[in-house]
Amino acid sequence: QVLLVESGGGLVQPGGSLRLSCAISGISFRLFALAWYRQAPGKEREFVAHISSGGTTNYVESVKGRFTISRDNDKNTMYLQMNSLKSEDTAVYYCTVNHAWGQGTQVTVSS
């Protein structure tokens, strides 16, 4: 059974930073592509960032240059470094691998 556990969310002021983590177990972590999605209140879940098994990354346009996705294959953990946060980044952030999802972590950007 695949288990994903997100952490690192919280309340931050505009312009601030947060680092989300996603610990994954139950799969051969290094073989799989990973991704982050988010869902803002009243909106559909949207793609944020993706990292291939080989480390190639891609991002939704709205976070390019501000967010960085990475992975540590020794720790079976994925990260999302979020800098220069904006109010529109407020959402529940989810990690996903091979059709499995974590429970989500709340990120609130507000002064």
C-alpha positions in Angstrom: 0.0 0.0 0.0 1.3 3.4 -1.0 1.4 6.0 1.8 2.1 9.7 1.2 2.4 12.1 4.2 2.7 15.8 3.5 4.1 18.3 6.0 5.4 21.8 6.2 2.3 23.9 5.5 1.3 26.9 7.6 0.5 30.6 7.6 3.0 32.9 6.0 3.0 36.5 5.0 3.1 37.6 1.3 6.7 37.4 0.1 7.6 34.7 2.5 8.8 31.1 2.0 7.7 27.6 3.0 9.1 24.2 2.2 6.7 21.3 1.9 7.7 17.7 2.3 6.1 14.5 1.1 7.3 11.3 2.7 6.4 8.3 0.5 6.4 4.6 1.4 5.2 1.4 -0.2 6.7 1.9 -3.7 10.1 1.8 -5.3 10.4 5.5 -4.9 13.3 6.2 -7.3 11.5 4.6 -10.2 8.4 6.9 -10.2 7.6 10.4 -11.3 6.2 12.6 -8.6 4.0 15.7 -8.5 2.4 18.4 -6.4 -1.1 19.7 -6.9 -3.1 22.3 -5.0 -6.7 23.1 -4.5 -7.8 26.6 -3.5 -11.2 27.2 -1.9 -14.0 27.0 -4.4 -11.7 25.9 -7.2 -10.7 22.6 -8.9 -7.5 20.9 -8.0 -4.7 22.1 -10.2 -1.2 20.9 -11.2 1.7 22.7 -9.6 4.9 20.9 -10.4 6.3 17.6 -11.6 9.6 15.8 -11.3 10.5 12.7 -13.3 12.4 9.7 -12.0 15.5 11.2 -13.6 15.0 14.6 -12.1 13.5 16.6 -14.9 11.1 19.2 -13.7 8.2 21.2 -15.0 5.9 23.8 -13.4 2.6 25.6 -13.9 3.4 29.0 -15.4 2.1 30.9 -12.3 4.9 29.4 -10.0 7.8 29.3 -12.4 10.8 31.1 -10.9 9.3 31.0 -7.4 8.8 27.3 -6.6 11.3 24.4 -6.8 10.4 20.7 -6.8 13.0 18.3 -5.7 13.4 14.7 -4.5 15.7 12.7 -2.2 15.7 9.1 -3.4 17.7 8.1 -0.3 15.0 9.5 2.0 12.0 8.6 -0.2 10.9 12.2 0.2 9.8 14.9 -2.2 10.0 18.6 -1.5 8.4 21.8 -2.8 10.4 25.0 -1.9 8.0 27.9 -2.2 9.5 31.4 -2.3 7.9 34.9 -2.9 4.6 33.5 -1.9 1.4 35.4 -2.9 -2.1 35.3 -1.6 -3.2 33.4 -4.7 -0.9 30.5 -3.6 -3.3 29.9 -0.7 -4.5 26.3 -1.1 -4.3 22.8 0.2 -1.2 21.2 -1.4 -1.2 17.5 -2.3 1.6 15.2 -3.3 0.9 12.3 -5.7 2.6 9.3 -7.1 1.2 6.5 -9.3 -2.4 7.6 -8.8 -2.0 7.7 -5.0 -2.5 11.0 -3.0 -1.6 12.3 0.3 -4.0 13.9 2.7 -2.9 17.5 1.9 -1.3 20.3 3.8 -2.8 23.8 4.2 -0.8 26.8 2.9 -2.2 30.2 3.8 -0.6 33.3 2.5 -1.9 36.4 4.3 -0.8 39.5 6.1 
